[in-house]
Amino acid sequence: MAAAESPSAALRRRDLCSRGIRLAGKMRADVVDLLDAYVEQQGLDASASVAAVEGVPLAAVERWDEQTGTQRLLENLAAYRAFRALLAQMLEEQREQLGEADAGLGRALAAVLLQVSAFAYHLEELLRLESRGIPGEEGDEEEDGPPPPPRLSLFERKLRGLGVLRELAQWAVRSVRDLRQLAKPSPATGTAPGLAESP
C-alpha cells in the first residue's frame, strides 16, 4: 500500500492539486463578493456576530499539520457536500422571500453553488487518485446529517445565511492550504522532489 508513487501518478496529483487551488481561490473571491451583496441586500451589519450554525462544518482544525492527505481530502469533501445542501436551501429561501425582486443575488448564489459542486467533484477525483473509496453521498448524509432545522424566522434565516457564507469563505482558504500540503512530495513514498513548492 505504501509503495512508491509512480511519476505519472505524482504528476497527475500535482496537476489536480494546482487546478484545485485555482478553483478554491476563485471560489473564495466569488464568495467574498456574494457576502458583500448578501449583507447589503438583507440589510445586515457586516460585522454582525453569528453563533455557530447547525450543520455548517467549521474550517478551523486542531493540529492541522498532523493530518494525513486522505484526512484532509475527506474532511474537505464532507464540508463541500454540506455546503452544497445549505446553499441549495438558501437559494430556495431566497426565491421564496424575494421572488424576482433581486435576481442578481439569486444568480450569484446559484453560481457559487455550482462552484461548490464542481469543487466537491474535483476532491472526489483526488480521492480516486489516492485509491481511497469515496464515501457514499445520499445514504451517509441522510443518516449522519443533523435533523432538519426548526422553522426559523426571516431574521434568523438571514443570519444563518451570513454564517454559511462566512464559513464557506474560510473553507476556501483552508482548502488551498490543504491542497498545497497534499501537492508536496511524501517523504515516505519518495516521490519526485520537484513536486513541492512551485506556485
N, C-alpha and C positions, 0 to 999 in steps of 0.2 A: 504493500500500500504506500509506504514512504519511498518508493522507488524514485530515482531521479527523473525530473520532468523533461520531456523531450524539448529540443529547441523550438519546434513548431508550436507546441502547446504553450511554451513560455511566451512566444511572440503573440500568440492569439490572446493570451490572458492580458498581456501588456496593452494590446490594441483595444480589447474590451474595456479595460480599466481607463484608458485615455478617453475613449468615447463616453464612458460613464461619467468621468469628471467633467467633461464639457456639458453633457446633459444636465448634471446636477447644478453646475454653475448657471446655466441658462434658466433652469427651473427656479433657482433662488432669486435671480434678478426679477423674473416674472411674478413670483410670489410677493416680493417686496413691493412691486408696483401695484399688485392686486390689493395688498394690505392697505396701502395709502388710499386707494379708491374705495375700498370697503369701509374704512374708518369714516371717510368723508360722507359717503352715501348713507351710511347707517346713523350718522350723527353721533358718533362715539368720540371719546377723548383718546387720542393716540397713546397717551401714557396710562390709560386705564389698566388697573391691575386685574388680572383674571385668575381665578383659582384653577387648579389642575382640572382639566376637563375629562370626564369619564370616557374611557375608550380611546383617548389620544395618547399614543406612545411618546414617552419622553426621550429626547435626544441625548440628554446627559447620561453618562455611564461611569460607574466607579471602576478604577483600574483598567481604563480603556486600552492601555498599551499591553495588557496581558491577554487580550482576546486573540483567538486564532482567526485566520482569514475566513474560515467557514462560519464561525460565530458571528463575525461582522456581517457577512452576506445574509445569513438567516435573520438576524435582527433587523437589518435594513429591509429585507423583503416583507417581513411581518408588518413593519411600520408602514410601508407604502401601500400594502393591501388595506390596512386600517384607514389610511388617509383617503384611499380611493372610495371607500364606503362613506366616510364622513363628508367628503367633498360632494359626492353624488346627493347626499341628504341635504347639504347646504344649498345646492343648485335647485333642488326641488322646492325647498322652503322659499328660496329667493323668487322663484317663478310664482309661487302662491302669493307671496307678500306683495310683489311689485307688478306682476303680470308683465306687460311690455314696457312699463314705465321707465325702467332702466335696463335696456337690453345690453348695454355696454358691459355692465358689471356681470351679467349672466354669461356673456361671451367670454369674458376674462376668466371667470370661474371654470367654465367648460374647457377652456384652453389649458388651464393648469391641471384640471382633472385628466385630460388627455396626456399631458407630460408625466404625471404620476403613474398612469397606467403603462406608458412606454418605458419608464424607468424600472418599474416592477418587472416587466418582461426582460429588460436588459440584465437585471440581477439574476433572473432565472437562467439566462444564458451563461452567466458566470458560474452559477452553481452547477450547471450541467458540465462545464469545463472542469470544475473541481471534482467531478464524478460523484457528486452527492445527490441523493434523492431530493426532489423539490417537494416541500410539504404540500399536501392537498389543499385546494383552495376552499371549496364550499364547505365540506364536512368540518374541517378544522375550525373555520371561522364561526360556523353556526354553533358548534358545541362549546368551544372555548371562549367565544366572544362574550362581552358583557351583555346583560339583558337590555332590551330596548329602553332608552332613557324615558323617564316620566315626561308627560306633556309639559313643555316649557312655555313660559310667557314669551312674548315677542322680544322683550329686552334681554331675557336670559338666552334666547337663541342667538341674538346679535353678539352677545358676549362670548358664547360658545364658539361662534364662527371666528371671532377675533383670536381666541385661544388656539383654534385649529390652525389658522394661517400662521400665527407666530411660531408655533411648534414645527410646522412644516418647513418654514424658513430655516429653523435651527437644524432640522434633519438634513436639509440640503447641504449645509456646511459640514455636518458630521459625515455625510456620505462621501464628500470629496476627500476628507481625511482618511476614511476607511479604504477608499479605492486607491489612494496614494500608497497607503500601507501595504495593501494587497499586491500592488504592482512591483514592490521591492522583491528582490530575489530571496528565497528562503534559504538560510544557511544549511538547514537540514537536508535539503534536496540538491544543493549545489547547482542551482540554476545560473544562467548567464549573468555575470556581474554587471553588465551594462544595463540591466533591466531597471535599476533603481531610480535614480534621481532626475531623469530627463523631464523637462517641463511639459 
